[in-house]
Amino acid sequence: MEQQEEKKYSVEIVEPKLFSGAVADEIVATLNEAISEHGRASLVLSGGKTPGAIYRLLAVPPRVSEVDWTKVSMYFGDERWVPKDDVQSNFKMVNETFLAPLGARAPKIFPVDTTASSPAAGAAAYGKIIKAQEPAGADGVPLFDLMLLGMGDDGHTASIFPGDKTAHVAGEVAFAPTNPHDNLPRISLTPQVIFGARRIVFIVKGDTKADMVKRVLEGSESAEALPAARFKDAASRVTWFIDSGAAKNLTQYK
Ligand code: 6PG
């Protein structure tokens, strides 16, 4: 058996039908750990299609009563530059799957203001809100308890797309990239903030992700080429939840 190099991050390969429940349980456990450690928890939500089923599970029994959601502050890892009621809005997805069902027990949530004068102004305003709400870590950037991240077929995560050179403005909390696939502006937290979180959970589901999962987890391409690979800077705090479809090309994880 080939000597497996020491991996500091963990990989949970889960059957599709158990995937959302397994991730929801990890979120509950991590939030409760933070709440017992420092009285509250800060959670950054991922957008896209995969997390909706997970958010729905968090908003209904049994999990809805396993966390004191009033002690949780929630943010967005990225947002599309559209109105909050637009079908592409991550806020709309989170509101429908999680906030509305939670009702009065809803957490404090801080959406991106996509009515600002420009995406750059929206990113700057979001950074100010976050800095006002969250304590800074050692490197002076806000320190989140849990960062949920998806991964696109192209290896992007949040809205950090392959080859993006604008993301790495030291000290900035959020920036305003453009999605190269549709030329739509986005707002995204910066790599420094994303990968500085206390805990990072990647949520990757579906056969279409299998090639990219192999490249990121078993390849050696740069974080600029595959932004999801930057997690290796934070490996000891990272857990990958991958369903068996997305994991099918992996050879180093049984
Ligand atoms: C977004 C996301 C993005 C997403 C990946 C995976 O706003 O689109 O934050 O980074 O997580 O594109 O998306 P799916 O879950 O839809 O495959």
Residues whose N, C-alpha, C, O or C-beta is under 5 A from the ligand:
A	BS01	6PG	S46 G47 G48 K49 T50 P51 D78 L149 G150 M151 G152 H156 T157 A158 S159
